[in-house]
């Protein structure tokens, strides 16, 4: 019987199969994907105490001759070691030391570096300036540890590399989020007189301003917009949208399997929001979730998402203005064949962006060093 190749999956926290946020979903899906593409996965995750025991065991097995193809690690949105409550077993150095041990044992190691929020002013607003100053020291300590360990760093996009200090640029590789390819059946309805439906699923904070999107839809009698966001998020910002909210826009609060009905009823998904520096390199998981559901995408011109959908013919990138969106929607309403052509391209392309495709990509990079 042929032995399955072995890889180590590491995360300095417990995996949550029921996670709702992108930062919780991705590590779970990547761990599953490595198994799905044929690897025997040795998992080194859990609480501080659990990881301490697992690291000790795995290091012993490697020293005894265990053959491991590579190590793939998923960082937290917090510095290493801060993803779990502090206990007597807490160490802020143990996990990176383990990755360095594997690298020195000639096992290729790659780590997905999730985010760079901490380098932006919005991080100070989020956690307060004193805490931000302290935490930035730990973020930089992580990066120095990655540099010393000579790890390969996976990023959501190569544009993000410009914002990551300390680590040499030649250590970065692109590894965006993935998704499942999901086939949907549209609810039975009179297609000839049905309004075109736009769908947005996600946050509505200061980095996700969509007033111009709502203003455009308010001026289109044959277009509707469904916004699905957390109820707590909506309560915070709804006063900012009062002047642009119209009967054409519906705000709902759903998650999990409840999203399936929203996707089935939609024609186009929206990532059209106010431009920001962060948007210029952000690769949101929702982009790939939209593709997985076979939905064309309207994105902001100049954003990474906008460039991606334009380059691949998977949607439209337009200026963030009500006039630009209204013009596009009127054109698509008058020319439904254009929308159908893009929809077919999305359905054909989505298999290139599954979680399994991402696992194959990561394995190839770690085993060969190839970027494509």
C-alpha positions as YAML, in Angstrom:
chain: A
units: angstrom
residues:
- id: 1
  name: UNK
  ca: [0.00, 0.00, 0.00]
- id: 2
  name: UNK
  ca: [1.39, 3.41, -1.01]
- id: 3
  name: UNK
  ca: [2.00, 5.74, 1.90]
- id: 4
  name: UNK
  ca: [0.26, 9.09, 1.80]
- id: 5
  name: UNK
  ca: [2.75, 11.97, 1.85]
- id: 6
  name: UNK
  ca: [2.92, 13.75, 5.20]
- id: 7
  name: UNK
  ca: [2.62, 17.47, 5.88]
- id: 8
  name: UNK
  ca: [2.40, 19.42, 9.13]
- id: 9
  name: UNK
  ca: [-0.38, 21.96, 9.57]
- id: 10
  name: UNK
  ca: [0.42, 24.52, 12.27]
- id: 11
  name: UNK
  ca: [-1.61, 27.31, 13.83]
- id: 12
  name: UNK
  ca: [-0.86, 29.00, 17.16]
- id: 13
  name: UNK
  ca: [-4.49, 28.75, 18.29]
- id: 14
  name: UNK
  ca: [-7.45, 26.37, 18.32]
- id: 15
  name: UNK
  ca: [-9.27, 25.80, 15.03]
- id: 16
  name: UNK
  ca: [-13.00, 26.54, 15.10]
- id: 17
  name: UNK
  ca: [-15.06, 24.50, 12.59]
- id: 18
  name: UNK
  ca: [-18.02, 26.83, 13.24]
- id: 19
  name: UNK
  ca: [-16.12, 30.07, 12.61]
- id: 20
  name: UNK
  ca: [-18.06, 32.84, 10.88]
- id: 21
  name: UNK
  ca: [-15.21, 35.29, 10.16]
- id: 22
  name: UNK
  ca: [-12.70, 34.95, 7.32]
- id: 23
  name: UNK
  ca: [-9.80, 34.72, 9.77]
- id: 24
  name: UNK
  ca: [-11.44, 31.69, 11.40]
- id: 25
  name: UNK
  ca: [-12.76, 30.04, 8.25]
- id: 26
  name: UNK
  ca: [-9.54, 30.02, 6.23]
- id: 27
  name: UNK
  ca: [-7.34, 27.86, 8.52]
- id: 28
  name: UNK
  ca: [-10.10, 25.27, 8.89]
- id: 29
  name: UNK
  ca: [-10.67, 25.06, 5.14]
- id: 30
  name: UNK
  ca: [-6.95, 24.93, 4.31]
- id: 31
  name: UNK
  ca: [-6.40, 22.14, 6.81]
- id: 32
  name: UNK
  ca: [-9.27, 20.19, 5.18]
- id: 33
  name: UNK
  ca: [-7.97, 20.95, 1.70]
- id: 34
  name: UNK
  ca: [-4.53, 19.45, 2.35]
- id: 35
  name: UNK
  ca: [-6.21, 16.25, 3.45]
- id: 36
  name: UNK
  ca: [-8.52, 16.33, 0.42]
- id: 37
  name: UNK
  ca: [-5.60, 16.54, -2.02]
- id: 38
  name: UNK
  ca: [-4.01, 13.44, -0.54]
- id: 39
  name: UNK
  ca: [-1.83, 14.44, 2.40]
- id: 40
  name: UNK
  ca: [-1.68, 12.81, 5.80]
- id: 41
  name: UNK
  ca: [-1.95, 15.90, 7.98]
- id: 42
  name: UNK
  ca: [-0.14, 16.13, 11.30]
- id: 43
  name: UNK
  ca: [-1.96, 18.93, 13.08]
- id: 44
  name: UNK
  ca: [-0.13, 21.18, 15.53]
- id: 45
  name: UNK
  ca: [-2.85, 23.52, 16.79]
- id: 46
  name: UNK
  ca: [-4.75, 24.10, 20.02]
- id: 47
  name: UNK
  ca: [-4.24, 25.83, 23.34]
- id: 48
  name: UNK
  ca: [-0.79, 26.77, 24.61]
- id: 49
  name: UNK
  ca: [-0.55, 23.56, 26.64]
- id: 50
  name: UNK
  ca: [-1.86, 21.40, 23.79]
- id: 51
  name: UNK
  ca: [0.61, 22.87, 21.32]
- id: 52
  name: UNK
  ca: [3.47, 22.48, 23.77]
- id: 53
  name: UNK
  ca: [2.78, 18.73, 23.98]
- id: 54
  name: UNK
  ca: [2.24, 18.37, 20.23]
- id: 55
  name: UNK
  ca: [5.41, 20.28, 19.38]
- id: 56
  name: UNK
  ca: [7.45, 18.13, 21.75]
- id: 57
  name: UNK
  ca: [6.00, 14.96, 20.17]
- id: 58
  name: UNK
  ca: [6.45, 16.06, 16.55]
- id: 59
  name: UNK
  ca: [10.01, 17.28, 17.11]
- id: 60
  name: UNK
  ca: [10.84, 13.89, 18.57]
- id: 61
  name: UNK
  ca: [9.35, 12.08, 15.57]
- id: 62
  name: UNK
  ca: [11.24, 14.30, 13.13]
- id: 63
  name: UNK
  ca: [14.50, 13.73, 15.01]
- id: 64
  name: UNK
  ca: [13.79, 9.99, 14.85]
- id: 65
  name: UNK
  ca: [13.54, 10.13, 11.06]
- id: 66
  name: UNK
  ca: [9.92, 11.00, 10.21]
- id: 67
  name: UNK
  ca: [9.74, 12.13, 6.57]
- id: 68
  name: UNK
  ca: [7.68, 15.31, 6.19]
- id: 69
  name: UNK
  ca: [7.13, 17.00, 2.82]
- id: 70
  name: UNK
  ca: [6.52, 20.48, 4.22]
- id: 71
  name: UNK
  ca: [5.02, 22.58, 7.02]
- id: 72
  name: UNK
  ca: [2.18, 25.02, 6.35]
- id: 73
  name: UNK
  ca: [1.29, 27.52, 9.09]
- id: 74
  name: UNK
  ca: [-1.64, 29.95, 9.38]
- id: 75
  name: UNK
  ca: [-0.98, 33.06, 11.46]
- id: 76
  name: UNK
  ca: [-3.58, 34.77, 13.61]
- id: 77
  name: UNK
  ca: [-4.80, 38.34, 13.25]
- id: 78
  name: UNK
  ca: [-2.92, 38.85, 16.54]
- id: 79
  name: UNK
  ca: [0.80, 38.37, 17.24]
- id: 80
  name: UNK
  ca: [1.92, 34.78, 17.77]
- id: 81
  name: UNK
  ca: [0.78, 33.46, 21.13]
- id: 82
  name: UNK
  ca: [-1.95, 36.06, 21.62]
- id: 83
  name: UNK
  ca: [-4.62, 33.96, 19.88]
- id: 84
  name: UNK
  ca: [-5.30, 32.00, 23.10]
- id: 85
  name: UNK
  ca: [-5.88, 33.05, 26.73]
- id: 86
  name: UNK
  ca: [-2.68, 33.48, 28.74]
- id: 87
  name: UNK
  ca: [-1.89, 30.49, 30.96]
- id: 88
  name: UNK
  ca: [1.16, 29.09, 32.73]
- id: 89
  name: UNK
  ca: [1.93, 27.26, 29.47]
- id: 90
  name: UNK
  ca: [1.97, 30.48, 27.43]
- id: 91
  name: UNK
  ca: [5.04, 31.17, 25.32]
- id: 92
  name: UNK
  ca: [5.38, 33.84, 22.66]
- id: 93
  name: UNK
  ca: [8.48, 32.17, 21.20]
- id: 94
  name: UNK
  ca: [7.65, 28.46, 21.14]
- id: 95
  name: UNK
  ca: [5.71, 28.37, 17.88]
- id: 96
  name: UNK
  ca: [8.22, 30.27, 15.78]
- id: 97
  name: UNK
  ca: [11.02, 28.22, 17.36]
- id: 98
  name: UNK
  ca: [9.19, 25.08, 16.20]
- id: 99
  name: UNK
  ca: [8.92, 26.39, 12.65]
- id: 100
  name: UNK
  ca: [12.63, 27.26, 12.75]
- id: 101
  name: UNK
  ca: [13.41, 23.73, 13.98]
- id: 102
  name: UNK
  ca: [11.53, 22.26, 11.00]
- id: 103
  name: UNK
  ca: [13.33, 24.56, 8.56]
- id: 104
  name: UNK
  ca: [16.69, 23.50, 10.02]
- id: 105
  name: UNK
  ca: [15.62, 19.86, 9.59]
- id: 106
  name: UNK
  ca: [15.41, 20.58, 5.83]
- id: 107
  name: UNK
  ca: [11.61, 20.64, 5.85]
- id: 108
  name: UNK
  ca: [10.26, 23.54, 3.75]
- id: 109
  name: UNK
  ca: [8.12, 25.86, 5.88]
- id: 110
  name: UNK
  ca: [5.58, 28.41, 4.68]
- id: 111
  name: UNK
  ca: [3.40, 30.69, 6.79]
- id: 112
  name: UNK
  ca: [0.31, 32.56, 5.67]
- id: 113
  name: UNK
  ca: [0.64, 36.13, 6.96]
- id: 114
  name: UNK
  ca: [-2.94, 37.20, 7.29]
- id: 115
  name: UNK
  ca: [-3.14, 40.93, 7.68]
- id: 116
  name: UNK
  ca: [-1.30, 44.20, 8.04]
- id: 117
  name: UNK
  ca: [-4.00, 46.26, 9.77]
- id: 118
  name: UNK
  ca: [-1.54, 47.02, 12.55]
- id: 119
  name: UNK
  ca: [0.46, 49.33, 10.29]
- id: 120
  name: UNK
  ca: [-2.51, 51.61, 9.63]
- id: 121
  name: UNK
  ca: [-4.07, 54.38, 11.78]
- id: 122
  name: UNK
  ca: [-7.32, 52.43, 11.93]
- id: 123
  name: UNK
  ca: [-5.55, 49.95, 14.24]
- id: 124
  name: UNK
  ca: [-5.00, 52.73, 16.80]
- id: 125
  name: UNK
  ca: [-8.70, 53.56, 16.62]
- id: 126
  name: UNK
  ca: [-9.59, 49.90, 17.03]
- id: 127
  name: UNK
  ca: [-7.50, 49.03, 20.11]
- id: 128
  name: UNK
  ca: [-6.38, 52.42, 21.45]
- id: 129
  name: UNK
  ca: [-2.98, 54.03, 20.97]
- id: 130
  name: UNK
  ca: [-1.19, 52.60, 24.06]
- id: 131
  name: UNK
  ca: [-2.23, 49.04, 23.21]
- id: 132
  name: UNK
  ca: [-1.44, 49.58, 19.51]
- id: 133
  name: UNK
  ca: [2.08, 50.74, 20.39]
- id: 134
  name: UNK
  ca: [2.67, 47.67, 22.55]
- id: 135
  name: UNK
  ca: [1.19, 45.19, 20.08]
- id: 136
  name: UNK
  ca: [3.20, 46.60, 17.19]
- id: 137
  name: UNK
  ca: [6.35, 45.54, 19.05]
- id: 138
  name: UNK
  ca: [5.08, 41.96, 19.07]
- id: 139
  name: UNK
  ca: [4.05, 42.07, 15.40]
- id: 140
  name: UNK
  ca: [7.58, 43.20, 14.52]
- id: 141
  name: UNK
  ca: [9.06, 40.54, 16.78]
- id: 142
  name: UNK
  ca: [7.10, 37.95, 14.80]
- id: 143
  name: UNK
  ca: [8.48, 39.26, 11.51]
- id: 144
  name: UNK
  ca: [12.04, 39.19, 12.84]
- id: 145
  name: UNK
  ca: [11.43, 35.59, 13.89]
- id: 146
  name: UNK
  ca: [10.15, 34.70, 10.41]
- id: 147
  name: UNK
  ca: [13.20, 36.34, 8.85]
- id: 148
  name: UNK
  ca: [15.64, 34.46, 11.09]
- id: 149
  name: UNK
  ca: [13.83, 31.18, 10.43]
- id: 150
  name: UNK
  ca: [14.01, 31.86, 6.68]
- id: 151
  name: UNK
  ca: [10.33, 31.07, 6.24]
- id: 152
  name: UNK
  ca: [8.45, 31.60, 3.02]
- id: 153
  name: UNK
  ca: [5.53, 33.96, 3.68]
- id: 154
  name: UNK
  ca: [2.24, 33.56, 1.85]
- id: 155
  name: UNK
  ca: [0.23, 36.77, 1.43]
- id: 156
  name: UNK
  ca: [-3.36, 37.37, 0.28]
- id: 157
  name: UNK
  ca: [-1.87, 39.47, -2.54]
- id: 158
  name: UNK
  ca: [1.62, 40.46, -3.65]
- id: 159
  name: UNK
  ca: [0.59, 44.11, -3.36]
- id: 160
  name: UNK
  ca: [0.50, 43.63, 0.41]
- id: 161
  name: UNK
  ca: [4.24, 42.86, 0.37]
- id: 162
  name: UNK
  ca: [4.99, 46.59, 0.05]
- id: 163
  name: UNK
  ca: [3.52, 47.08, 3.52]
- id: 164
  name: UNK
  ca: [5.26, 44.19, 5.30]
- id: 165
  name: UNK
  ca: [8.55, 45.35, 6.87]
- id: 166
  name: UNK
  ca: [11.63, 43.43, 7.98]
- id: 167
  name: UNK
  ca: [11.18, 40.31, 5.80]
- id: 168
  name: UNK
  ca: [13.04, 40.33, 2.43]
- id: 169
  name: UNK
  ca: [10.72, 40.78, -0.55]
- id: 170
  name: UNK
  ca: [11.91, 37.59, -2.24]
- id: 171
  name: UNK
  ca: [10.38, 35.52, 0.58]
- id: 172
  name: UNK
  ca: [6.80, 36.51, -0.33]
- id: 173
  name: UNK
  ca: [4.38, 34.40, -2.36]
- id: 174
  name: UNK
  ca: [0.76, 35.08, -3.24]
- id: 175
  name: UNK
  ca: [-1.88, 32.72, -1.82]
- id: 176
  name: UNK
  ca: [-5.36, 34.31, -1.87]
- id: 177
  name: UNK
  ca: [-8.43, 32.86, -0.15]
- id: 178
  name: UNK
  ca: [-10.44, 30.10, -1.80]
- id: 179
  name: UNK
  ca: [-14.04, 28.97, -1.93]
- id: 180
  name: UNK
  ca: [-16.28, 26.05, -2.77]
- id: 181
  name: UNK
  ca: [-17.90, 25.80, -6.20]
- id: 182
  name: UNK
  ca: [-21.61, 25.84, -5.37]
- id: 183
  name: UNK
  ca: [-24.37, 25.37, -7.92]
- id: 184
  name: UNK
  ca: [-27.58, 27.24, -7.15]
- id: 185
  name: UNK
  ca: [-31.09, 26.99, -8.47]
- id: 186
  name: UNK
  ca: [-32.89, 30.29, -8.87]
- id: 187
  name: UNK
  ca: [-36.31, 30.44, -7.21]
- id: 188
  name: UNK
  ca: [-39.17, 30.02, -9.67]
- id: 189
  name: UNK
  ca: [-40.39, 33.45, -10.74]
- id: 190
  name: UNK
  ca: [-41.37, 35.47, -13.81]
- id: 191
  name: UNK
  ca: [-37.92, 36.18, -15.25]
- id: 192
  name: UNK
  ca: [-39.19, 38.63, -17.86]
- id: 193
  name: UNK
  ca: [-40.33, 41.26, -15.37]
- id: 194
  name: UNK
  ca: [-38.02, 40.49, -12.47]
- id: 195
  name: UNK
  ca: [-35.79, 43.30, -11.20]
- id: 196
  name: UNK
  ca: [-32.03, 42.81, -11.36]
- id: 197
  name: UNK
  ca: [-30.79, 42.03, -7.85]
- id: 198
  name: UNK
  ca: [-27.41, 43.10, -6.44]
- id: 199
  name: UNK
  ca: [-26.07, 41.41, -3.32]
- id: 200
  name: UNK
  ca: [-23.48, 42.53, -0.79]
- id: 201
  name: UNK
  ca: [-22.47, 40.34, 2.16]
- id: 202
  name: UNK
  ca: [-20.06, 41.71, 4.73]
- id: 203
  name: UNK
  ca: [-19.23, 44.53, 7.12]
- id: 204
  name: UNK
  ca: [-20.36, 48.16, 7.00]
- id: 205
  name: UNK
  ca: [-17.74, 49.89, 9.11]
- id: 206
  name: UNK
  ca: [-15.49, 52.80, 8.18]
- id: 207
  name: UNK
  ca: [-13.55, 50.63, 5.73]
- id: 208
  name: UNK
  ca: [-16.72, 49.46, 3.95]
- id: 209
  name: UNK
  ca: [-18.58, 52.63, 3.02]
- id: 210
  name: UNK
  ca: [-21.28, 52.03, 0.39]
- id: 211
  name: UNK
  ca: [-23.37, 55.21, 0.28]
- id: 212
  name: UNK
  ca: [-22.80, 55.74, -3.46]
- id: 213
  name: UNK
  ca: [-23.88, 52.17, -4.18]
- id: 214
  name: UNK
  ca: [-27.16, 52.71, -2.34]
- id: 215
  name: UNK
  ca: [-27.66, 56.10, -3.99]
- id: 216
  name: UNK
  ca: [-27.32, 54.53, -7.45]
- id: 217
  name: UNK
  ca: [-29.81, 51.76, -6.71]
- id: 218
  name: UNK
  ca: [-32.31, 54.29, -5.36]
- id: 219
  name: UNK
  ca: [-32.33, 55.84, -8.82]
- id: 220
  name: UNK
  ca: [-32.95, 52.58, -10.71]
- id: 221
  name: UNK
  ca: [-36.55, 51.39, -10.63]
- id: 222
  name: UNK
  ca: [-35.68, 47.98, -12.08]
- id: 223
  name: UNK
  ca: [-32.75, 47.17, -9.74]
- id: 224
  name: UNK
  ca: [-32.75, 46.02, -6.11]
- id: 225
  name: UNK
  ca: [-29.92, 45.75, -3.59]
- id: 226
  name: UNK
  ca: [-29.74, 43.28, -0.72]
- id: 227
  name: UNK
  ca: [-27.19, 44.02, 2.01]
- id: 228
  name: UNK
  ca: [-26.46, 41.22, 4.45]
- id: 229
  name: UNK
  ca: [-24.49, 42.37, 7.47]
- id: 230
  name: UNK
  ca: [-24.31, 41.71, 11.18]
- id: 231
  name: UNK
  ca: [-27.13, 43.37, 13.09]
- id: 232
  name: UNK
  ca: [-24.64, 44.96, 15.48]
- id: 233
  name: UNK
  ca: [-22.74, 46.51, 12.55]
- id: 234
  name: UNK
  ca: [-25.93, 47.90, 11.06]
- id: 235
  name: UNK
  ca: [-27.04, 49.46, 14.35]
- id: 236
  name: UNK
  ca: [-23.76, 51.37, 14.53]
- id: 237
  name: UNK
  ca: [-23.87, 52.83, 10.99]
- id: 238
  name: UNK
  ca: [-27.51, 52.94, 9.91]
- id: 239
  name: UNK
  ca: [-27.82, 56.66, 10.68]
- id: 240
  name: UNK
  ca: [-25.07, 57.29, 8.08]
- id: 241
  name: UNK
  ca: [-27.19, 55.58, 5.41]
- id: 242
  name: UNK
  ca: [-30.57, 57.10, 6.25]
- id: 243
  name: UNK
  ca: [-30.38, 59.70, 3.47]
- id: 244
  name: UNK
  ca: [-29.57, 57.14, 0.73]
- id: 245
  name: UNK
  ca: [-31.75, 54.23, 1.86]
- id: 246
  name: UNK
  ca: [-34.67, 53.54, -0.49]
- id: 247
  name: UNK
  ca: [-37.37, 50.88, -0.93]
- id: 248
  name: UNK
  ca: [-35.04, 49.28, -3.50]
- id: 249
  name: UNK
  ca: [-32.55, 48.36, -0.75]
- id: 250
  name: UNK
  ca: [-33.14, 45.64, 1.82]
- id: 251
  name: UNK
  ca: [-30.87, 45.08, 4.83]
- id: 252
  name: UNK
  ca: [-30.89, 41.58, 6.33]
- id: 253
  name: UNK
  ca: [-28.88, 39.74, 8.99]
- id: 254
  name: UNK
  ca: [-28.13, 36.14, 8.01]
- id: 255
  name: UNK
  ca: [-25.24, 33.69, 8.12]
- id: 256
  name: UNK
  ca: [-24.26, 30.13, 7.28]
- id: 257
  name: UNK
  ca: [-26.77, 28.14, 5.26]
- id: 258
  name: UNK
  ca: [-29.17, 31.11, 5.35]
- id: 259
  name: UNK
  ca: [-26.97, 32.82, 2.75]
- id: 260
  name: UNK
  ca: [-27.80, 30.23, 0.12]
- id: 261
  name: UNK
  ca: [-31.21, 31.77, -0.57]
- id: 262
  name: UNK
  ca: [-29.66, 35.23, -0.94]
- id: 263
  name: UNK
  ca: [-27.12, 33.98, -3.45]
- id: 264
  name: UNK
  ca: [-29.78, 32.08, -5.40]
- id: 265
  name: UNK
  ca: [-31.89, 35.22, -5.78]
- id: 266
  name: UNK
  ca: [-29.00, 37.49, -6.84]
- id: 267
  name: UNK
  ca: [-27.69, 38.37, -10.29]
- id: 268
  name: UNK
  ca: [-24.53, 40.27, -9.39]
- id: 269
  name: UNK
  ca: [-22.47, 40.61, -6.21]
- id: 270
  name: UNK
  ca: [-21.04, 43.96, -5.17]
- id: 271
  name: UNK
  ca: [-17.67, 44.96, -3.79]
- id: 272
  name: UNK
  ca: [-18.15, 48.58, -4.83]
- id: 273
  name: UNK
  ca: [-17.13, 50.72, -1.89]
- id: 274
  name: UNK
  ca: [-15.26, 53.89, -1.08]
- id: 275
  name: UNK
  ca: [-11.58, 53.62, -2.11]
- id: 276
  name: UNK
  ca: [-8.88, 53.40, 0.55]
- id: 277
  name: UNK
  ca: [-5.20, 52.50, 0.66]
- id: 278
  name: UNK
  ca: [-6.11, 49.20, 2.30]
- id: 279
  name: UNK
  ca: [-8.45, 48.33, -0.59]
- id: 280
  name: UNK
  ca: [-5.57, 48.71, -3.02]
- id: 281
  name: UNK
  ca: [-4.05, 45.43, -1.82]
- id: 282
  name: UNK
  ca: [-6.85, 43.64, 0.08]
- id: 283
  name: UNK
  ca: [-8.02, 40.27, -1.28]
- id: 284
  name: UNK
  ca: [-11.28, 39.70, 0.62]
- id: 285
  name: UNK
  ca: [-12.58, 36.18, 1.08]
- id: 286
  name: UNK
  ca: [-15.99, 37.40, -0.10]
- id: 287
  name: UNK
  ca: [-14.55, 37.93, -3.59]
- id: 288
  name: UNK
  ca: [-13.85, 34.21, -3.88]
- id: 289
  name: UNK
  ca: [-17.08, 33.23, -2.16]
- id: 290
  name: UNK
  ca: [-18.96, 35.28, -4.76]
- id: 291
  name: UNK
  ca: [-17.04, 33.50, -7.54]
- id: 292
  name: UNK
  ca: [-17.72, 30.12, -5.95]
- id: 293
  name: UNK
  ca: [-21.44, 30.84, -6.17]
- id: 294
  name: UNK
  ca: [-21.07, 31.75, -9.85]
- id: 295
  name: UNK
  ca: [-21.79, 35.46, -9.42]
- id: 296
  name: UNK
  ca: [-20.30, 38.27, -11.54]
- id: 297
  name: UNK
  ca: [-18.81, 41.09, -9.47]
- id: 298
  name: UNK
  ca: [-18.94, 44.88, -9.55]
- id: 299
  name: UNK
  ca: [-15.84, 46.32, -7.87]
- id: 300
  name: UNK
  ca: [-14.14, 49.65, -7.27]
- id: 301
  name: UNK
  ca: [-11.80, 50.88, -9.98]
- id: 302
  name: UNK
  ca: [-8.22, 51.00, -8.69]
- id: 303
  name: UNK
  ca: [-8.71, 48.32, -6.05]
- id: 304
  name: UNK
  ca: [-7.04, 44.91, -6.21]
- id: 305
  name: UNK
  ca: [-10.47, 43.33, -6.61]
- id: 306
  name: UNK
  ca: [-11.27, 45.69, -9.47]
- id: 307
  name: UNK
  ca: [-8.07, 44.77, -11.29]
- id: 308
  name: UNK
  ca: [-8.70, 41.07, -10.73]
- id: 309
  name: UNK
  ca: [-12.25, 40.98, -12.09]
- id: 310
  name: UNK
  ca: [-11.32, 43.17, -15.07]
- id: 311
  name: UNK
  ca: [-8.21, 41.17, -16.00]
- id: 312
  name: UNK
  ca: [-10.13, 37.90, -15.86]
- id: 313
  name: UNK
  ca: [-13.40, 39.11, -17.35]
- id: 314
  name: UNK
  ca: [-15.30, 38.20, -14.18]
- id: 315
  name: UNK
  ca: [-17.13, 41.49, -13.69]
- id: 316
  name: UNK
  ca: [-16.77, 45.25, -13.94]
- id: 317
  name: UNK
  ca: [-14.53, 47.80, -12.22]
- id: 318
  name: UNK
  ca: [-16.00, 51.30, -12.10]
- id: 319
  name: UNK
  ca: [-15.38, 54.54, -10.19]
- id: 320
  name: UNK
  ca: [-17.04, 54.70, -6.79]
- id: 321
  name: UNK
  ca: [-19.89, 56.98, -7.81]
- id: 322
  name: UNK
  ca: [-23.66, 56.66, -8.10]
- id: 323
  name: UNK
  ca: [-23.55, 57.89, -11.70]
- id: 324
  name: UNK
  ca: [-21.01, 55.27, -12.78]
- id: 325
  name: UNK
  ca: [-22.96, 52.43, -11.16]
- id: 326
  name: UNK
  ca: [-26.28, 53.67, -12.50]
- id: 327
  name: UNK
  ca: [-24.84, 53.81, -16.03]
- id: 328
  name: UNK
  ca: [-23.54, 50.24, -15.75]
- id: 329
  name: UNK
  ca: [-26.80, 48.88, -14.33]
- id: 330
  name: UNK
  ca: [-28.84, 50.55, -17.06]
- id: 331
  name: UNK
  ca: [-26.54, 49.03, -19.68]
- id: 332
  name: UNK
  ca: [-26.79, 45.54, -18.21]
- id: 333
  name: UNK
  ca: [-30.56, 45.84, -17.94]
- id: 334
  name: UNK
  ca: [-30.72, 46.78, -21.63]
- id: 335
  name: UNK
  ca: [-28.15, 44.13, -22.62]
- id: 336
  name: UNK
  ca: [-28.77, 41.01, -20.51]
- id: 337
  name: UNK
  ca: [-26.56, 39.00, -22.86]
- id: 338
  name: UNK
  ca: [-23.50, 40.88, -21.51]
- id: 339
  name: UNK
  ca: [-24.36, 39.78, -17.98]
- id: 340
  name: UNK
  ca: [-24.87, 36.20, -19.16]
- id: 341
  name: UNK
  ca: [-21.48, 36.14, -20.92]
- id: 342
  name: UNK
  ca: [-19.72, 37.25, -17.74]
- id: 343
  name: UNK
  ca: [-21.69, 34.76, -15.67]
- id: 344
  name: UNK
  ca: [-20.47, 31.93, -17.91]
- id: 345
  name: UNK
  ca: [-16.86, 33.04, -17.51]
- id: 346
  name: UNK
  ca: [-17.27, 33.12, -13.73]
- id: 347
  name: UNK
  ca: [-18.66, 29.60, -13.68]
- id: 348
  name: UNK
  ca: [-15.76, 28.36, -15.80]
- id: 349
  name: UNK
  ca: [-13.08, 30.14, -13.74]
- id: 350
  name: UNK
  ca: [-14.27, 29.31, -10.23]
- id: 351
  name: UNK
  ca: [-12.66, 25.84, -10.14]
- id: 352
  name: UNK
  ca: [-9.28, 27.58, -10.27]
- id: 353
  name: UNK
  ca: [-10.05, 29.21, -6.92]
- id: 354
  name: UNK
  ca: [-11.23, 26.37, -4.67]
- id: 355
  name: UNK
  ca: [-9.59, 25.65, -1.32]
- id: 356
  name: UNK
  ca: [-8.11, 22.49, -2.84]
- id: 357
  name: UNK
  ca: [-6.57, 24.57, -5.63]
- id: 358
  name: UNK
  ca: [-4.98, 26.79, -2.97]
- id: 359
  name: UNK
  ca: [-3.58, 23.76, -1.12]
- id: 360
  name: UNK
  ca: [-2.06, 22.44, -4.36]
- id: 361
  name: UNK
  ca: [-0.58, 25.89, -5.01]
- id: 362
  name: UNK
  ca: [0.96, 26.10, -1.52]
- id: 363
  name: UNK
  ca: [2.39, 22.58, -1.76]
- id: 364
  name: UNK
  ca: [3.94, 23.30, -5.17]
- id: 365
  name: UNK
  ca: [5.58, 26.49, -3.92]
- id: 366
  name: UNK
  ca: [7.00, 24.81, -0.82]
- id: 367
  name: UNK
  ca: [8.24, 21.75, -2.70]
- id: 368
  name: UNK
  ca: [9.64, 23.51, -5.78]
- id: 369
  name: UNK
  ca: [9.92, 27.23, -5.00]
- id: 370
  name: UNK
  ca: [7.93, 27.97, -8.17]
- id: 371
  name: UNK
  ca: [5.78, 31.11, -8.08]
- id: 372
  name: UNK
  ca: [3.26, 30.00, -10.73]
...
